[in-house]
Amino acid sequence: MPRKRQLNIEQEQYRCRGAFINLKQMLDQRHVAKNLELDYHSRTRIGMAGTHISKIKGRGVDFEEFRAYQPGDDIRSIDWRVTARVGRPFTKVFREERERPVIIGVDQSRSMFFGSQVAFKSVVAAETAAIICWTTVDNGDRVGGVVFGDNTQELVKPRRSKRSALRFLNALSEYNQELVQSHKQTHSAVEGNYLLQALQQMYRITKPGSNVYLISDFSHFNDECSRLVQQLALHNNMTCVLIYDALEENLPRPGVYGITDGQARSTIDTFTRSVREHYHEDFDQRIKTLTDNLTRIQVHLIKVRTNEVVMDQLETWKQKTH
């Protein structure tokens, strides 16, 4: 059987479905994660403590680029052949080999407790985080992060151990299981912007040269959040993962549909074409605004739909950016 076909069968076997995800399902994602490498600048160096190259340029073993000599540069780095060819001094810039911790922020707020096909957004966010977490563990790097809801958050400082990964995934499982209770508390006030608060926590525990992932539907993303993401991206590899449901993108085909939030019930009429088009345009504009914002501050965006295999979508993004 071709390897691609084998991978598809394996991914489908461990694919998460429904409104909730448990710890065992996230542990099972390790079987899927072994096929993914999200750090595109990495190289395997058996026996070396630091297995990834950092964003910090300096004196090291890996040549990065030539650039014009600047006062203060080490004269030992001057490339005399290039200098002779262009008529002015040029120096070599190297990229140092360093450890690369991974920080994962995962949204488990009430806005994520929604889904129309296959799985809720909260479940797909947790599945995505588990894949990234196990990829990090298999690479021998430290992993930690922040799991956050509407009013609370759980901080797990990055450590190079399976125990740290398990603690992070266990917190994620607990937050996911508690979503049904928090969703029922419709009158409880949300204290501040929980996405901003989670980013502040991530900023506190992130050291330069880290890989940082923020997994959310970005429903509370604002200018303050954007500034914090930009600060995180200055000295780290920052990636945002947008989780969205097919029903958020397009209304269903013409008809009258029953909808519920788990308590109240209502109906939605999709017979009017202009309503369907306006709905889709609103979604496109929201995604465009987010994409333009992140592109401006040079942050990657991965879009993950709840009704498609997570691993396939991560692989597609990897191929586009490799």
N, C-alpha and C positions, 0 to 999 in steps of 0.2 A: 504494500500500500504506500503511495507517495507520502512524503513527510508532511506536506501541506494538508493533505486529507486527514492524516493522523492528528495533527494539531487541531483541526476544526472539530473533530470528534471529541478530543480531550477538552477543548474550550466549552463545548456544548454540555459536556458531562458535569462540569463544575460551574456552569452559569447559574447566577443567583436569580430567583424569581420571587414575586409576591411583594407583600408590604413590609416584611421584616427580614433581617439577616442575623444569624447567630454566629457564635465564635467558631464553631466547627466549620461552617461554610467559608469563613475568612481564612482559617488554617488550610483549607483545601486549595485556596488560591495559590499556594506555594507550587503546586503541580503545574499551574499555568504560568506563573512568574518566571520559571526557569527558562522560558523561551523568549523572554523580553530583555533587552538592554536599553534603558532609557537615557543613559549618560553617553551621548554621542562622541564625546571627546576622550572617552576612556580607552585604556589599553591594558590588557592583562600582563601583570609582571609578577610571576610566581615568586614568593619568598620576600617580596618587598612590602613594607608596612603601608605605604601610601600607594594605592592602586589607580589613582585618577589624577589627571592634570588639572591644575587650578586656573581660575581667572586672573590670578595674581602673576604679573610678569616680573621676571627677575633672572638672576644667574642660576641656570639649571642645566639639565641634560637634553632638553628638547628644544630645537630651534623653532622659533615662532615666526619672525619676519626681519626684514631690513628696515631701518628708518634713519633719517638724518641725525647725525651726532648732535647732542645737546650738552651744554655745559653741565658738568657733574657726572656724565656717563663714564663708566669704566673704560679707560683707553685700551684695555686688553680685549674689549669686545669690538673694537674697530675692525671692519673687514677691508683690508688694504686693496684687494682686487676690485671690489665695487667702488671704493674711494677713487682709485686710479681711473676707473672707467667713466665715472660721472663728473670727476673734477672737484668734488667736495666730500668731506668725511661722512661715512655711513657706518653705523654700528649694528651688530647683531643683537636681537632681542630673543631671550629664551623664556620658556614657560616651565615653571618649577613643578616638580612632582610632589603632590601633597594629598593628605587625607581629605575626603569629601563627604562630610556628614549630610544626611538627608532629613529635612524638616517637612512634615506633612500637616497641613491644616484641612480638617474635614468638617463640612457643614452638616449638622443634624438638627436643624431648626424646623419649625412647623411648615415653612414654605417648601421644604424638601419632602414632606410627608404627602406626596401626591404621585399618582401614576395612572395611566390609562391602558398601557400594554406591558406585558411581561413583568416589569418590576417598578417599584416606586423610585423616585429620584434619590431618596435617602439610602436605599439599598444599593443602587448603582454607584453612588458616591463611596460607600463603604467598600464595595467590591474593588473599585479602582484604587482606593487607598491601600487595600490589602495586597494587591498586585505590586504596587510601588514599594510597599514595606518589605515584602519578601524578596523582591529584586535587590533591594539594598542589603539585606541580610546575606544573600548569596554572594554579593560582591565584597563582603567583609567590611562594610562601612557602618558607621553609627547611624541609628535611626531614632527619631522621636517626633514630637509634634503636638498639635492642639486639636482636641475634639470639642466642638462647641455647639450649643443649642441656643435658644432664645435668651436665656438668662444665666446660664452657667457654662463653664468650660473646664475641661480636664487637660492639664499640662503634663506631658511626658518628656523629660529631658533626654536628648539623644545620647545613646550609649551603644557600644559595639557588643551587643549580646542578644541572644535569642529571647532572653527574659524581658528586655526592653521592648522588643517587638511584640511579645505576647501581652505585656501590660498595655501597650498602645491599642492593640486590636481588641482586648477585653473591654477597655473603656469605650471604644467605638461600638462594640456590641451592646453594652449597657445603655448607651445613649440612644441607640437605634430602637431597642426594646421599649424604652420609656417614652418614645414619641407618641404612642397612642394616648398616654395619660396627659402629656403636655398639650396635645391637640384638643383634648376635651376641655381644658381650662381656657375657654375662649375669652374669659373676662380678665385674665391675668395680664397685667401690663408688662410690655417688654422694656427692660431698663436700658436705654441707649441703643446704639447700633452694635449688635452682637458681632457682625462681620468685622467692624473696625476694632472692637475689643480683642477679637481673636488675632487679628493682624498685629496688634500691639504686643501680645504675648509671643507670637512667632518672632517678632523683631528682637525681643529681649533675649531669646535663647539661640538665635542664629549667629554663628560666627562666620566671618568672611571666607568665601570659597565653598560655601555649602550649595547643595541642590535644594531648592525650596518649591513645594507644590501646594497650591491652594485649590481645593476641590469644593465647588459650590454652584448654586444656580445664580449667584451674584444679584439676587433681587434687592439687596440692600447696599450695593456697590455705589459709592458716591466719590466726590472729589477728595475727601479726607482719606478714604480707602486707597484711592489711586496714588496719593502722595506716599503712603506707607509702602505700597507695592513697589513704587519707584525707588524708594530708599533701600528696600530689600534687594532689588535688582542691581543696585550699583556695584556691589561686591560679591554677588551670588548669581547662580543660574536660576532664574525665577520662571516658573511655569504655572499658568492658571488653567484649570480644568473646568469647563462649563458643562454642567449636567442639565439636560433638558428633556422634556417629554414630547412625544409626537403631537399630543393634543395642544401643547403650548404653541407649536409651530403652525398647525392648520386645524381648523374646525373639521369635524367629520362630514361625510357626504350629506346632502340635503335630507333633513328629517327632524323629528322632535325626539330629544333624548332626555332621559332622566339622569340627574346628577345629584351627588350627595357629598357632604363634608364629614360624614360619619355620624352626624346628628340630624341636621335639617335636610330636607329633600326639595328639589326644584326641577325645572325642565329648561332645556335650551333648544331654541328653534334655529336651524341652520339652513332653512329654505332660501333665504335672501342672499343672492350672489354677492351683492355689495358688502354685506356684513362679513361674509367669509373672506373677501379680498382685503377689507379694512383690517380684519383680525390678523391676517398673515403679514400685511404691511407693518403693523405695529410690532410684531415679533422681529421681522427683518431689521427694522430701525433700531430696536433695542440691541440686537446682536451686533449691528454695524457700529453703534455708539461704543459698545464695550470693546470690540475689535480695534477700532480706530484709537481708542484711549490706550490700550495695551501696546499697540504697534508704535505709538508715539514714544512710549517709555521703554521700548525694546524688550517687551515681555512676550513669551510664547503663549498661545492660546490653543488648547485642545478642546474640541467640541465632542461630547459624548452623549448619544441618544440612548434613552432607557430601553428601547425595543430592539437594539442591536448589540451584538457581542462586544463587550468592553475590550477584550484583547485585540480583536480585529481593528477596532477604531484606534487603539494606541499604536498598533503596527502600521496602519495607514499614515498616521501623523509622523511616525518615525521615518518612513520611507520618503515622505514629502520634504522633511527637513534635514535628512542625512546628506 
